[in-house]
Amino acid sequence: MKKITVIFCASTLLINLLILSGCANTEKQASDIPNWVSGISKRYPDGLYLIGRGHGADIDTAKDRARADVAKSVEVQIQQTTSDVQTFSQKTIGSETQSDASLNISRQIDTQTNKIIQGVTIAEIWQDPKGGFYALATLSRNQANTALSSEIKLKDDATRLLLEKTKNTDDRLHKARYLDKALVLQLERSELQRTLQAIDRTGQGIATQYPANKIDATLNQVLRDVKLKPQPAGSHKQSLAPILSGSIAKAGFTESKQNADYTLQSVLDVDNLGNKEGWVWLKGTFSINLIDNNGSARGNKRWDMKVSARDERVAQRRLLDNISKKLDASLRSTIIGFTK
């Protein structure tokens, strides 16, 4: 009887030890899970780092997802402060439609995000005993801040030099060229500023000394002071005259029949390519030349286009419509570009 009791007690003790051992292992496994997997990282505090987490069946997938998590965080914060820049860009960049401007802003955000992501490092990796891997990606706020501040300074320095050049020339088109470049630099800087605000915990960034809206206002005034005399030529000159006048106004220049600073010559050559399956095809070559008061050419540009219609008159109208759209979209940048 005593022997049976001893065996029973020993068995009970062994079972209890196994139970206690299992509980201990469970507690040990739980304590081995890094705090960053599901919570805040103590080693990489939010005040100093942006962090991203990634999980995958293999290490590389986990790393890629962690980097993407950081990128998403940065991109979201940039987008939250981008609406005003987008509106200004749509108003300023006359050669783009609203959808084009939106796409351009998105591309700038992507570009800035990609630059930031270059500084992301994989700080830790944890293998889940149940399967899969976890990765922690970190981005030093101070490191990103330094890189962005350096880029901002470069754009501000370049802007300052361009604005100084505007004071040292009496040529209005050269002034416009310098101002146009400065405006582009400051619009790009605005995106850098918003990225910096997303990274910087204070959200302050670096205030600009050269506001884009002021540069834009000065540029528009300079363009208004440029007087252009439209001079269409060729068999289509009567049809081109209103197109030139309208595009000159939309580009911000002033049309002047007398005392003009420049003459804007234009000509349209049209070739009838014949009737193909009931469609009349026309090929048009439209060109402009900018001539100063000394008779010197400042620049020229040509556009080639094809149109078709069931009727030749309709095809000609479409050709003229295409010319009007192209001029409205690019006359300003084209004439400014003649000063390169």
Order of alpha helices (4+ residues) and beta strands (2+ residues): alpha-beta-alpha-alpha-alpha-beta-beta-alpha-alpha-alpha-beta-alpha-beta-beta-beta-beta-alpha
